[in-house]
């Protein structure tokens, strides 16, 4: 849980989120860093989670005032709407959508394995 751990200052939260989410979901996660050759602190971590009919881009962005959590909906590749939410809401929605995404991916892989005998 990102908020409840020691070191809950915004920089620690976003650094931890970037490391964990990028490692767990490399295909859909992106991390933007500041500094020379992108070696500085994390500026933004985002996950682009495909859903059945659209795609949601969950982003945590470091600001002067802390962290801004946003969700952007893309419909057929076109940016539809961005809303700012609190981190608790953001985390809950992300967990729900990632769970559904993982299940769909697993289902697709099982179908391919059955069809082509891939191992």
C-alpha positions, 0 to 999 in steps of 0.5 A, a space after each residue: 500500500 503506497 500511502 501507509 508505509 514509512 516515508 510517506 513524503 511525496 517523493 518517497 511515495 512516487 519513487 516506490 510506486 515507479 519501481 514497483 509498478 514498472 517491475 510488475 507491469 513493464 508492458 503497460 507502465 512508464 516512468 518519466 524522470 527529471 535530470 540529466 539523461 533521466 537519472 533524477 527523481 521520478 516526475 511521473 509514473 503512469 499505467 495504461 490499462 486496456 479495458 474491454 471498450 476503452 483504455 485508462 491511463 492512471 498517472 501519479 505526477 509530482 508537483 510543487 504541492 505533492 502528488 497529483 493522481 489523475 485518470 485519463 480515459 481514451 476511447 478508440 485512441 482519442 483522449 476523452 477526459 482527465 479527472 484528478 482524484 485522491 490517491 486512495 480512490 486512484 489506488 482502489 480503481 487501479 487495483 480493480 482495473 489491473 485485476 480485470 486486465 490480468 484475468 483477460 491476459 491470462 484468459 487470452 494466453 490459455 486460449 493461445 496455449 490450447 489452440 497452438 499448444 504453446 508452452 
